[in-house]
Amino acid sequence: MFGSLPLTLWQLTKDQRYLNLGLPYAQTQWQVPANAKADEKAWADKGYSWQTRLWIDDMYMITIVQTQAYKATGDAVYINRAAKEMALYLDELQRPNGLFYHAPDVPFYWGRGNGWMAAGVTELLRYLPTTNPHYARILKGYKAMMSSLKNFQRSDGMWNQLIDEPDCWAETSGSAMFAYAFITGVKKAGWMLLPMARPPVKPGWPW
């Protein structure tokens, strides 16, 4: 947020201070520090962010800054970085059922973590040109995730902290991010044909 929020404010105000504050966050995600570890340098050598960890929350933390930098500057290098990174995470982490483990060695469908992925892939698809070589792969991953999530939605419209564990508690932030991903997909022609079975509601929420 320290990177993406100033870039958003720049787009609204054209105050140069916001661009100067936000853009370095996008740039340093691909600038390898002098004290980088060997595995971080290895990712960078392949054209990925040195911050690559193959944790699903990265797909919000990295892509949101790169996407906002693209929106702020019009420089395709930022959105292309985000798309390449997202395609890697989809290939490495998305399970056959469309959901994501937190990491390859953490075999749990964490609700909030999947929420970060849902929000990140949605934001990226909103601005990624359809001509990008990774667009089809990313859209396929998005559709697979949304299709699976509908199967785990609770009767009250929420999702659980562990998505596939019915005895687990409802998780508000993950549910909110899933709702955003669904609503955006329904609005975007070609993303998704059908909305989720039930709206994400909770008594007292202003829906």
Backbone as a chain_set.jsonl record, in Angstrom:
{"seq": "MFGSLPLTLWQLTKDQRYLNLGLPYAQTQWQVPANAKADEKAWADKGYSWQTRLWIDDMYMITIVQTQAYKATGDAVYINRAAKEMALYLDELQRPNGLFYHAPDVPFYWGRGNGWMAAGVTELLRYLPTTNPHYARILKGYKAMMSSLKNFQRSDGMWNQLIDEPDCWAETSGSAMFAYAFITGVKKAGWMLLPMARPPVKPGWPW", "coords": {"N": [[0.817, -1.213, 0.0], [2.053, 1.19, 0.619], [3.349, 1.701, -1.706], [1.407, 1.493, -3.807], [-0.723, 3.194, -3.087], [0.26, 5.979, -3.123], [0.73, 6.103, -5.905], [-1.832, 5.844, -6.892], [-2.95, 8.196, -5.875], [-1.44, 10.051, -7.306], [-2.515, 9.697, -9.861], [-4.978, 10.816, -9.473], [-4.501, 13.454, -8.647], [-2.233, 14.506, -9.913], [-0.079, 15.449, -8.585], [3.271, 15.779, -8.278], [4.76, 14.85, -6.146], [3.533, 12.546, -5.192], [3.948, 10.688, -7.227], [6.719, 10.546, -7.148], [7.04, 9.39, -4.678], [5.733, 6.895, -4.844], [6.636, 5.466, -7.153], [9.335, 4.467, -6.816], [8.889, 2.171, -5.233], [7.767, 0.327, -6.987], [9.884, 0.064, -8.757], [11.994, -0.923, -7.185], [11.153, -3.479, -6.62], [12.17, -5.001, -8.608], [14.823, -4.405, -8.59], [17.739, -5.736, -7.666], [19.006, -6.059, -4.452], [22.237, -5.341, -2.949], [22.889, -7.141, -0.978], [21.462, -9.425, -1.553], [20.11, -12.745, -1.374], [21.199, -15.968, -2.617], [19.106, -17.413, -3.862], [17.306, -15.364, -4.36], [18.696, -13.805, -6.207], [18.762, -15.675, -8.225], [16.069, -15.854, -9.052], [15.799, -13.262, -10.056], [17.592, -13.34, -12.188], [16.17, -14.823, -13.955], [14.289, -13.085, -14.798], [12.269, -12.478, -13.06], [10.781, -10.947, -10.105], [13.071, -10.226, -7.5], [11.954, -10.556, -5.081], [10.379, -12.764, -5.184], [8.713, -15.472, -3.731], [7.01, -17.538, -3.935], [4.664, -17.567, -2.439], [1.214, -17.22, -1.994], [0.157, -14.701, -1.234], [1.938, -12.899, -2.289], [1.025, -12.333, -4.79], [-0.728, -10.307, -4.643], [0.763, -8.36, -3.313], [2.952, -7.866, -4.963], [1.864, -7.558, -7.616], [-0.066, -5.503, -7.389], [1.352, -3.129, -6.988], [2.936, -2.989, -9.306], [0.932, -2.863, -11.257], [-0.371, -0.439, -10.624], [1.761, 1.284, -11.09], [2.006, 1.006, -13.829], [-0.473, 2.086, -14.627], [-0.078, 4.687, -13.785], [2.102, 5.638, -15.257], [1.974, 4.644, -17.842], [3.868, 3.018, -18.879], [4.686, 0.034, -20.27], [6.415, -1.816, -19.222], [5.973, -2.3, -16.535], [3.405, -3.559, -16.25], [3.876, -5.777, -17.779], [5.847, -7.078, -16.306], [4.342, -7.77, -14.037], [2.481, -9.521, -15.17], [4.063, -11.646, -16.103], [5.069, -12.566, -13.688], [2.705, -13.317, -12.371], [1.823, -15.408, -14.036], [3.795, -17.292, -13.526], [3.288, -17.899, -10.796], [0.723, -18.951, -10.985], [1.214, -21.26, -12.492], [2.849, -22.653, -10.731], [1.527, -22.829, -8.257], [-1.296, -23.083, -8.368], [-3.835, -25.377, -7.706], [-5.284, -28.52, -8.91], [-8.023, -28.217, -8.387], [-8.484, -25.541, -8.734], [-8.015, -23.795, -6.645], [-5.596, -22.454, -4.241], [-2.733, -23.543, -2.5], [-1.079, -22.092, 0.347], [1.683, -22.05, 0.009], [4.044, -24.146, -1.765], [4.848, -26.059, 0.146], [2.98, -25.811, 2.111], [0.192, -27.139, 2.643], [-2.596, -26.046, 2.647], [-5.761, -24.551, 2.109], [-5.852, -21.547, 2.548], [-8.014, -19.011, 3.49], [-7.781, -16.118, 3.494], [-5.325, -15.797, 2.205], [-5.891, -16.93, -0.326], [-7.722, -15.023, -0.966], [-6.084, -12.764, -1.358], [-4.798, -13.577, -3.689], [-7.039, -13.761, -5.406], [-7.906, -11.075, -5.507], [-5.59, -9.86, -6.501], [-5.173, -11.077, -9.045], [-7.47, -10.255, -10.292], [-7.266, -7.415, -10.311], [-5.016, -7.2, -11.937], [-5.932, -8.328, -14.374], [-7.816, -6.439, -15.08], [-6.416, -4.367, -16.274], [-4.499, -5.435, -17.912], [-3.323, -5.706, -21.167], [-5.03, -7.477, -23.742], [-3.404, -8.506, -25.63], [-1.11, -9.267, -24.421], [1.292, -11.838, -23.895], [0.794, -13.505, -21.73], [-1.824, -13.23, -21.085], [-4.021, -15.001, -21.706], [-3.401, -17.263, -20.18], [-3.549, -16.239, -17.603], [-6.206, -15.384, -17.416], [-7.455, -17.864, -17.676], [-6.608, -19.071, -15.274], [-7.854, -17.388, -13.425], [-10.606, -17.894, -14.003], [-10.779, -20.595, -13.338], [-10.326, -20.495, -10.605], [-12.518, -18.947, -9.677], [-14.657, -20.575, -10.415], [-14.249, -22.768, -8.745], [-14.416, -21.612, -6.186], [-17.129, -21.027, -5.905], [-18.185, -23.434, -5.15], [-17.589, -23.694, -2.5], [-18.776, -21.729, -1.054], [-20.478, -20.421, 1.726], [-23.79, -20.758, 3.2], [-24.534, -18.287, 4.11], [-23.279, -16.604, 2.398], [-20.599, -16.191, 2.807], [-17.07, -17.162, 3.06], [-14.93, -19.682, 4.462], [-12.164, -19.526, 6.843], [-10.274, -21.573, 6.427], [-10.781, -22.694, 3.389], [-11.934, -25.121, 2.448], [-12.756, -26.417, 4.703], [-15.463, -27.185, 6.474], [-16.032, -26.823, 9.171], [-14.585, -24.699, 10.018], [-14.151, -21.199, 10.88], [-15.98, -18.343, 9.559], [-14.415, -16.03, 7.34], [-13.826, -12.706, 7.098], [-12.232, -10.825, 5.569], [-11.113, -12.337, 3.482], [-13.493, -13.208, 2.269], [-14.489, -10.758, 1.402], [-12.614, -10.048, -0.55], [-12.958, -12.131, -2.356], [-15.583, -11.576, -3.13], [-15.205, -9.13, -4.433], [-13.647, -10.017, -6.607], [-15.456, -11.736, -7.913], [-17.625, -9.976, -8.523], [-16.387, -8.091, -10.188], [-15.612, -9.773, -12.28], [-18.102, -10.616, -13.282], [-19.035, -8.234, -14.299], [-17.265, -7.724, -16.336], [-17.225, -8.359, -19.665], [-16.861, -11.504, -21.076], [-15.197, -12.51, -19.118], [-16.569, -14.006, -17.155], [-19.476, -15.938, -17.15], [-21.568, -16.499, -15.41], [-22.817, -15.314, -12.274], [-21.85, -15.689, -8.782], [-23.432, -18.14, -6.646], [-24.757, -17.137, -4.381], [-25.143, -13.883, -3.009], [-22.426, -12.144, -1.368], [-23.172, -11.647, 1.701], [-23.706, -10.284, 4.957], [-25.373, -10.015, 8.015], [-26.094, -6.681, 8.79], [-24.199, -5.574, 7.132], [-23.625, -3.078, 4.618], [-25.088, -3.788, 2.053]], "CA": [[0.0, 0.0, 0.0], [2.936, 2.361, 0.61], [3.679, 1.968, -3.094], [0.267, 1.648, -4.705], [-1.572, 4.338, -2.725], [0.749, 7.221, -3.731], [0.547, 6.064, -7.353], [-3.248, 6.136, -7.116], [-3.14, 9.623, -5.611], [-0.855, 10.758, -8.441], [-3.462, 9.646, -10.964], [-6.109, 11.691, -9.144], [-4.112, 14.845, -8.374], [-1.063, 14.89, -10.71], [0.921, 16.031, -7.685], [4.501, 15.04, -8.546], [5.27, 14.234, -4.915], [2.979, 11.202, -5.06], [4.65, 9.83, -8.173], [8.076, 10.371, -6.63], [6.973, 8.512, -3.507], [5.248, 5.557, -5.163], [7.323, 4.754, -8.226], [10.477, 3.659, -6.368], [8.462, 0.868, -4.718], [7.631, -0.554, -8.143], [11.203, -0.167, -9.349], [12.855, -1.738, -6.321], [10.737, -4.881, -6.641], [12.994, -5.677, -9.61], [16.217, -4.002, -8.412], [18.309, -6.683, -6.717], [19.896, -5.402, -3.494], [23.602, -5.865, -2.896], [22.963, -8.258, -0.024], [20.454, -10.417, -1.918], [20.489, -14.141, -1.226], [21.428, -16.655, -3.883], [17.844, -17.755, -4.517], [16.719, -14.11, -4.836], [19.414, -13.478, -7.434], [18.371, -16.647, -9.244], [14.789, -15.421, -9.602], [16.03, -12.061, -10.848], [18.265, -13.734, -13.423], [15.139, -15.372, -14.847], [13.38, -12.008, -15.169], [11.229, -12.312, -12.053], [11.158, -10.112, -8.971], [13.924, -10.877, -6.502], [11.095, -10.791, -3.927], [9.608, -13.976, -5.426], [8.789, -16.475, -2.663], [5.966, -18.538, -4.203], [3.59, -17.489, -1.45], [0.13, -16.631, -2.777], [-0.086, -13.294, -0.938], [2.791, -12.095, -3.158], [0.336, -11.968, -6.019], [-1.294, -8.972, -4.449], [1.801, -7.439, -2.867], [3.775, -7.495, -6.115], [1.135, -7.12, -8.812], [-0.807, -4.25, -7.2], [2.277, -2.005, -7.173], [3.298, -2.923, -10.715], [-0.239, -2.424, -12.02], [-0.567, 0.99, -10.399], [2.848, 1.989, -11.777], [1.626, 1.03, -15.245], [-1.552, 3.054, -14.795], [0.425, 6.039, -13.538], [3.111, 6.066, -16.221], [1.736, 4.132, -19.178], [5.029, 2.223, -19.277], [4.269, -1.369, -20.295], [7.352, -2.681, -18.508], [5.411, -2.642, -15.225], [2.322, -4.533, -16.38], [4.474, -7.007, -18.314], [6.467, -7.741, -15.158], [3.294, -8.354, -13.2], [1.871, -10.646, -15.882], [5.01, -12.766, -16.09], [5.121, -13.064, -12.318], [1.443, -13.992, -12.095], [1.8, -16.678, -14.767], [4.656, -18.208, -12.772], [2.599, -18.337, -9.58], [-0.38, -19.826, -11.389], [1.768, -22.552, -12.903], [3.507, -23.334, -9.614], [0.755, -22.931, -7.025], [-2.72, -23.392, -8.509], [-4.114, -26.8, -7.607], [-6.255, -28.975, -9.915], [-9.378, -27.737, -8.091], [-8.567, -24.11, -9.009], [-7.596, -23.013, -5.485], [-4.161, -22.336, -4.033], [-2.067, -23.665, -1.213], [-0.333, -20.873, 0.65], [2.989, -22.257, -0.606], [4.123, -25.561, -2.126], [5.016, -26.912, 1.325], [1.941, -25.464, 3.098], [-0.958, -27.68, 1.912], [-3.876, -25.605, 3.195], [-6.432, -23.531, 1.303], [-6.028, -20.409, 3.453], [-8.996, -18.116, 2.91], [-7.281, -14.766, 3.239], [-4.295, -15.89, 1.181], [-6.579, -17.071, -1.604], [-8.309, -13.716, -1.238], [-5.052, -11.902, -1.954], [-4.637, -14.027, -5.064], [-8.229, -13.382, -6.165], [-7.882, -9.632, -5.729], [-4.45, -9.52, -7.329], [-5.376, -11.487, -10.428], [-8.553, -9.421, -10.823], [-6.705, -6.094, -10.617], [-4.129, -7.329, -13.087], [-6.719, -8.534, -15.592], [-8.541, -5.2, -15.426], [-5.574, -3.437, -17.028], [-3.562, -6.149, -18.775], [-3.774, -5.79, -22.563], [-5.331, -8.835, -24.177], [-2.32, -8.936, -26.501], [0.007, -9.751, -23.618], [1.405, -13.294, -24.089], [0.339, -14.242, -20.552], [-3.22, -12.896, -20.778], [-4.898, -16.181, -21.754], [-3.087, -18.125, -19.027], [-4.029, -15.591, -16.376], [-7.667, -15.455, -17.432], [-7.798, -19.252, -17.388], [-6.422, -19.274, -13.844], [-8.931, -16.656, -12.74], [-11.876, -18.605, -14.175], [-10.718, -21.842, -12.572], [-10.473, -20.161, -9.19], [-13.885, -18.511, -9.404], [-15.522, -21.749, -10.53], [-14.074, -23.587, -7.546], [-14.877, -20.893, -4.995], [-18.585, -21.124, -5.787], [-18.517, -24.708, -4.512], [-17.276, -23.644, -1.075], [-19.442, -20.588, -0.444], [-21.412, -20.766, 2.793], [-25.182, -20.355, 2.967], [-24.683, -16.856, 4.4], [-22.547, -15.85, 1.391], [-19.211, -16.016, 3.202], [-16.159, -18.291, 2.917], [-14.243, -19.979, 5.718], [-10.742, -19.237, 6.95], [-9.777, -22.647, 5.578], [-11.899, -22.686, 2.455], [-12.563, -26.42, 2.275], [-13.041, -27.002, 6.011], [-16.776, -26.644, 6.853], [-16.102, -26.502, 10.601], [-13.765, -23.525, 10.29], [-14.95, -19.98, 11.007], [-16.069, -17.462, 8.399], [-13.313, -15.078, 7.292], [-14.416, -11.546, 6.433], [-11.402, -10.168, 4.568], [-11.074, -13.204, 2.314], [-14.806, -13.154, 1.623], [-14.602, -9.464, 0.718], [-11.794, -10.086, -1.76], [-13.633, -13.023, -3.299], [-16.737, -10.849, -3.656], [-14.683, -8.166, -5.413], [-13.233, -10.738, -7.8], [-16.66, -12.188, -8.601], [-18.391, -8.841, -9.052], [-15.644, -7.541, -11.325], [-15.691, -10.731, -13.376], [-19.446, -10.592, -13.856], [-19.178, -6.984, -15.051], [-16.38, -7.72, -17.495], [-17.671, -9.284, -20.701], [-15.888, -12.51, -21.46], [-14.491, -13.076, -17.966], [-17.369, -14.995, -16.448], [-20.845, -15.894, -17.645], [-22.545, -16.6, -14.344], [-22.377, -14.841, -10.961], [-21.845, -16.702, -7.725], [-24.763, -18.624, -6.309], [-25.366, -16.278, -3.365], [-24.351, -12.662, -2.791], [-21.667, -12.193, -0.114], [-23.827, -10.741, 2.63], [-23.634, -10.569, 6.379], [-26.286, -9.069, 8.671], [-25.502, -5.418, 9.194], [-23.336, -5.015, 6.111], [-24.409, -2.171, 3.762], [-25.239, -4.262, 0.695]], "C": [[0.854, 1.268, 0.0], [3.39, 2.688, -0.806], [2.465, 2.29, -3.937], [-0.602, 2.861, -4.368], [-1.033, 5.656, -3.276], [0.569, 7.245, -5.248], [-0.908, 6.321, -7.731], [-3.526, 7.617, -6.918], [-2.542, 10.481, -6.727], [-1.84, 10.803, -9.601], [-4.64, 10.594, -10.731], [-5.726, 13.159, -9.097], [-3.039, 15.397, -9.298], [-0.039, 15.657, -9.871], [2.183, 15.182, -7.781], [5.053, 14.337, -7.311], [4.766, 12.803, -4.768], [3.675, 10.231, -6.014], [6.063, 9.531, -7.674], [8.104, 9.425, -5.433], [6.644, 7.074, -3.901], [6.088, 4.785, -6.147], [8.545, 3.961, -7.757], [10.081, 2.301, -5.8], [8.314, -0.134, -5.859], [8.995, -0.898, -8.732], [12.047, -1.108, -8.493], [12.39, -3.188, -6.219], [11.536, -5.686, -7.662], [14.474, -5.254, -9.539], [16.836, -4.852, -7.301], [19.248, -5.956, -5.756], [21.265, -6.081, -3.43], [23.712, -7.09, -2.0], [21.937, -9.352, -0.32], [21.007, -11.825, -1.745], [20.595, -14.799, -2.599], [20.128, -16.974, -4.608], [17.139, -16.502, -5.043], [17.395, -13.664, -6.132], [19.011, -14.417, -8.564], [17.037, -16.28, -9.883], [14.98, -14.198, -10.501], [16.691, -12.387, -12.184], [17.284, -14.307, -14.443], [14.115, -14.316, -15.26], [12.236, -11.776, -14.21], [11.71, -11.353, -10.96], [12.064, -10.893, -8.024], [13.136, -11.177, -5.231], [10.235, -12.05, -4.09], [9.835, -14.991, -4.31], [7.879, -17.673, -2.936], [5.049, -18.697, -2.993], [2.448, -16.743, -2.134], [-0.129, -15.162, -2.461], [0.817, -12.366, -1.756], [2.032, -11.584, -4.378], [-0.635, -10.811, -5.842], [-0.166, -7.984, -4.183], [2.708, -6.979, -4.007], [2.936, -6.883, -7.232], [0.399, -5.798, -8.616], [0.083, -3.039, -7.418], [2.644, -1.863, -8.645], [2.131, -2.433, -11.57], [-0.483, -0.936, -11.85], [0.539, 1.813, -11.064], [2.569, 2.075, -13.275], [0.529, 2.06, -15.497], [-1.037, 4.484, -14.676], [1.331, 6.544, -14.652], [2.803, 5.675, -17.66], [2.864, 3.272, -19.702], [4.7, 0.736, -19.151], [5.217, -2.284, -19.538], [6.763, -3.145, -17.181], [4.338, -3.721, -15.336], [2.856, -5.85, -16.937], [5.184, -7.79, -17.211], [5.417, -8.485, -14.34], [2.684, -9.58, -13.858], [2.789, -11.861, -15.878], [5.07, -13.4, -14.703], [3.853, -13.85, -11.977], [1.379, -15.344, -12.794], [2.667, -17.722, -14.066], [3.922, -18.765, -11.562], [1.417, -19.244, -9.906], [0.14, -21.216, -11.743], [2.302, -23.344, -11.709], [2.557, -23.652, -8.457], [-0.707, -23.314, -7.198], [-2.927, -24.892, -8.552], [-5.136, -27.226, -8.671], [-7.68, -28.486, -9.66], [-9.528, -26.229, -8.279], [-8.138, -23.227, -7.86], [-6.085, -23.101, -5.305], [-3.78, -22.712, -2.61], [-1.339, -22.353, -0.949], [1.04, -20.897, 0.005], [3.079, -23.742, -0.943], [4.222, -26.5, -0.934], [4.019, -26.592, 2.434], [0.597, -25.864, 2.489], [-2.312, -27.352, 2.54], [-4.44, -24.515, 2.306], [-6.826, -22.362, 2.212], [-6.937, -19.372, 2.792], [-8.451, -16.754, 2.568], [-6.197, -14.778, 2.168], [-4.889, -16.066, -0.206], [-7.282, -15.778, -1.977], [-7.317, -12.756, -1.865], [-4.837, -12.285, -3.42], [-5.828, -13.58, -5.917], [-8.236, -11.894, -6.487], [-6.751, -9.238, -6.667], [-4.653, -9.885, -8.791], [-6.484, -10.657, -11.074], [-8.04, -8.045, -11.199], [-5.806, -6.158, -11.842], [-4.916, -7.472, -14.382], [-7.481, -7.29, -16.019], [-7.732, -4.329, -16.379], [-4.601, -4.122, -17.984], [-4.089, -6.184, -20.207], [-3.99, -7.245, -22.978], [-4.258, -9.379, -25.115], [-1.115, -9.441, -25.719], [0.103, -11.278, -23.732], [0.924, -14.12, -22.903], [-1.152, -14.052, -20.273], [-4.107, -14.137, -20.715], [-4.654, -17.091, -20.558], [-3.658, -17.531, -17.743], [-5.55, -15.64, -16.303], [-8.141, -16.877, -17.137], [-7.672, -19.552, -15.902], [-7.491, -18.595, -13.018], [-10.238, -17.436, -12.814], [-11.896, -19.899, -13.361], [-10.916, -21.571, -11.086], [-11.908, -19.788, -8.857], [-14.857, -19.687, -9.455], [-15.447, -22.611, -9.287], [-14.644, -22.905, -6.315], [-16.382, -21.003, -4.807], [-19.001, -22.403, -5.06], [-18.32, -24.682, -2.996], [-17.938, -22.465, -0.362], [-20.47, -21.054, 0.578], [-22.823, -20.276, 2.458], [-25.407, -18.881, 3.258], [-23.891, -15.99, 3.428], [-21.074, -15.698, 1.672], [-18.384, -17.244, 2.803], [-15.395, -18.465, 4.218], [-12.755, -19.648, 5.662], [-9.911, -20.324, 6.274], [-10.93, -23.008, 4.647], [-12.654, -24.005, 2.407], [-12.871, -27.125, 3.584], [-14.365, -26.431, 6.531], [-16.886, -26.267, 8.318], [-15.285, -25.272, 10.973], [-14.65, -22.275, 10.291], [-14.963, -19.174, 9.708], [-15.006, -16.381, 8.484], [-13.739, -13.874, 6.465], [-13.535, -10.971, 5.331], [-11.273, -11.025, 3.309], [-12.381, -13.164, 1.554], [-14.978, -11.861, 0.842], [-13.803, -9.466, -0.581], [-12.385, -11.025, -2.798], [-14.823, -12.301, -3.943], [-16.3, -9.841, -4.713], [-14.319, -8.867, -6.718], [-14.435, -11.217, -8.606], [-17.385, -11.026, -9.27], [-17.707, -8.241, -10.266], [-15.736, -8.467, -12.525], [-17.04, -10.761, -14.051], [-19.633, -9.35, -14.72], [-18.367, -6.982, -16.343], [-16.827, -8.775, -18.5], [-16.538, -10.241, -21.055], [-15.131, -13.129, -20.304], [-15.276, -14.236, -17.376], [-18.819, -14.843, -16.874], [-21.867, -15.842, -16.522], [-21.998, -16.02, -13.044], [-22.351, -15.987, -9.968], [-23.275, -17.025, -7.305], [-25.484, -17.693, -5.343], [-24.536, -15.026, -3.198], [-23.625, -12.737, -1.458], [-22.231, -11.203, 0.897], [-23.618, -11.211, 4.06], [-24.57, -9.579, 7.058], [-25.555, -7.815, 9.148], [-24.567, -4.811, 8.178], [-24.166, -4.183, 5.145], [-24.466, -2.631, 2.305], [-26.63, -3.913, 0.192]], "O": [[0.448, 2.295, -0.543], [3.776, 3.824, -1.086], [2.48, 3.254, -4.703], [-1.157, 3.489, -5.269], [-1.811, 6.41, -3.861], [0.286, 8.3, -5.817], [-1.19, 6.937, -8.759], [-4.254, 8.226, -7.701], [-3.091, 11.533, -7.055], [-1.983, 11.837, -10.253], [-5.226, 11.111, -11.683], [-6.526, 14.021, -9.462], [-2.93, 16.612, -9.462], [0.765, 16.422, -10.403], [2.174, 14.008, -7.413], [5.745, 13.326, -7.434], [5.49, 11.94, -4.274], [3.957, 9.089, -5.65], [6.538, 8.399, -7.769], [9.099, 8.735, -5.211], [7.219, 6.135, -3.349], [6.246, 3.572, -6.007], [8.773, 2.863, -8.265], [10.87, 1.359, -5.879], [8.686, -1.299, -5.722], [9.224, -2.031, -9.156], [12.733, -1.986, -9.018], [13.154, -4.045, -5.776], [11.574, -6.914, -7.592], [15.283, -5.706, -10.349], [16.49, -4.697, -6.13], [20.193, -5.302, -6.2], [21.42, -7.242, -3.808], [24.535, -7.973, -2.242], [21.583, -10.122, 0.572], [22.196, -12.074, -1.939], [20.139, -14.254, -3.605], [20.045, -16.825, -5.827], [16.449, -16.565, -6.061], [16.724, -13.196, -7.051], [18.927, -14.005, -9.721], [16.878, -16.377, -11.1], [14.39, -14.114, -11.578], [16.375, -11.769, -13.2], [17.54, -14.277, -15.646], [13.176, -14.621, -15.995], [11.335, -10.984, -14.486], [12.887, -10.997, -10.901], [11.845, -12.079, -7.779], [13.585, -11.959, -4.393], [9.438, -12.362, -3.206], [10.97, -15.331, -3.979], [7.965, -18.694, -2.254], [4.71, -19.808, -2.586], [2.688, -15.731, -2.792], [-0.596, -14.432, -3.335], [0.511, -11.183, -1.908], [2.359, -10.533, -4.928], [-1.288, -10.39, -6.797], [-0.139, -6.897, -4.759], [3.177, -5.841, -4.016], [3.262, -5.809, -7.738], [0.248, -5.037, -9.572], [-0.363, -2.031, -7.967], [2.665, -0.753, -9.177], [2.333, -1.665, -12.51], [-0.771, -0.24, -12.824], [0.284, 2.916, -11.547], [2.857, 3.089, -13.912], [0.593, 2.818, -16.465], [-1.502, 5.381, -15.379], [1.333, 7.735, -14.962], [3.307, 6.297, -18.596], [2.825, 2.837, -20.853], [4.463, 0.241, -18.049], [4.858, -3.423, -19.238], [7.026, -4.267, -16.748], [4.365, -4.697, -14.586], [2.344, -6.918, -16.603], [5.131, -9.019, -17.185], [5.577, -9.657, -13.999], [2.4, -10.571, -13.185], [2.331, -12.984, -15.67], [5.117, -14.623, -14.569], [3.922, -14.918, -11.368], [0.926, -16.324, -12.202], [2.311, -18.899, -14.02], [3.935, -19.974, -11.33], [1.146, -20.199, -9.178], [-0.435, -22.225, -11.336], [2.212, -24.571, -11.688], [2.757, -24.64, -7.751], [-1.312, -23.828, -6.257], [-2.284, -25.598, -9.329], [-5.786, -26.37, -9.27], [-8.465, -28.351, -10.599], [-10.599, -25.686, -8.008], [-7.915, -22.032, -8.054], [-5.384, -23.731, -6.097], [-4.404, -22.272, -1.644], [-1.022, -21.602, -1.871], [1.511, -19.875, -0.493], [2.267, -24.527, -0.454], [3.729, -27.626, -0.996], [4.184, -27.043, 3.567], [-0.075, -25.03, 1.882], [-3.073, -28.244, 2.915], [-3.707, -23.661, 1.809], [-7.989, -22.217, 2.59], [-6.668, -18.913, 1.682], [-8.643, -16.277, 1.449], [-6.145, -13.884, 1.323], [-4.445, -15.426, -1.159], [-7.427, -15.463, -3.158], [-7.656, -12.019, -2.791], [-4.711, -11.416, -4.284], [-5.643, -13.078, -7.026], [-8.538, -11.501, -7.613], [-6.929, -8.38, -7.532], [-4.34, -9.093, -9.679], [-6.437, -10.387, -12.274], [-8.339, -7.549, -12.286], [-5.837, -5.264, -12.688], [-4.607, -6.815, -15.376], [-7.76, -7.112, -17.204], [-8.308, -3.624, -17.207], [-3.947, -3.451, -18.782], [-5.205, -6.651, -20.434], [-3.219, -8.129, -22.605], [-4.208, -10.583, -25.367], [-0.188, -9.992, -26.311], [-0.926, -11.951, -23.671], [0.669, -15.315, -23.05], [-1.687, -14.641, -19.334], [-4.868, -14.302, -19.761], [-5.6, -17.63, -19.984], [-4.188, -18.254, -16.899], [-6.116, -15.908, -15.243], [-9.125, -17.066, -16.422], [-8.535, -20.216, -15.329], [-7.979, -19.151, -12.034], [-10.907, -17.62, -11.798], [-12.916, -20.251, -12.767], [-11.595, -22.329, -10.394], [-12.458, -20.262, -7.863], [-15.77, -19.782, -8.636], [-16.463, -23.129, -8.823], [-15.288, -23.551, -5.489], [-16.863, -21.065, -3.676], [-20.056, -22.442, -4.426], [-18.827, -25.552, -2.289], [-17.679, -22.236, 0.819], [-21.24, -21.978, 0.317], [-23.012, -19.477, 1.541], [-26.342, -18.276, 2.734], [-23.828, -14.773, 3.6], [-20.353, -15.127, 0.854], [-18.913, -18.227, 2.284], [-15.231, -17.515, 4.984], [-12.169, -19.511, 4.588], [-8.927, -20.008, 5.605], [-11.937, -23.566, 5.083], [-13.883, -24.012, 2.334], [-13.212, -28.308, 3.582], [-14.388, -25.29, 6.99], [-17.749, -25.467, 8.681], [-15.297, -24.849, 12.129], [-15.763, -22.294, 9.765], [-14.071, -19.309, 8.869], [-14.721, -15.869, 9.566], [-13.987, -14.001, 5.266], [-14.04, -10.656, 4.254], [-11.318, -10.503, 2.196], [-12.382, -13.093, 0.325], [-15.546, -11.861, -0.25], [-14.263, -8.944, -1.597], [-12.32, -10.745, -3.995], [-15.041, -12.402, -5.15], [-16.938, -9.709, -5.758], [-14.639, -8.38, -7.802], [-14.443, -11.12, -9.833], [-17.717, -11.094, -10.453], [-18.36, -7.917, -11.258], [-15.916, -8.012, -13.655], [-17.12, -10.914, -15.269], [-20.307, -9.4, -15.749], [-18.732, -6.325, -17.318], [-16.802, -9.968, -18.196], [-15.406, -9.825, -21.301], [-14.485, -14.163, -20.474], [-14.728, -15.31, -17.128], [-19.329, -13.725, -16.949], [-22.916, -15.213, -16.663], [-20.821, -16.216, -12.739], [-22.771, -17.104, -10.269], [-24.204, -16.266, -7.581], [-26.69, -17.48, -5.47], [-23.308, -15.107, -3.243], [-24.142, -13.328, -0.509], [-21.809, -10.048, 0.94], [-23.383, -12.391, 4.32], [-24.56, -8.399, 6.706], [-24.529, -7.895, 9.823], [-24.169, -3.655, 8.322], [-25.311, -4.541, 4.869], [-23.954, -1.947, 1.419], [-26.971, -4.227, -0.948]]}, "num_chains": 1, "name": "protein.A"}
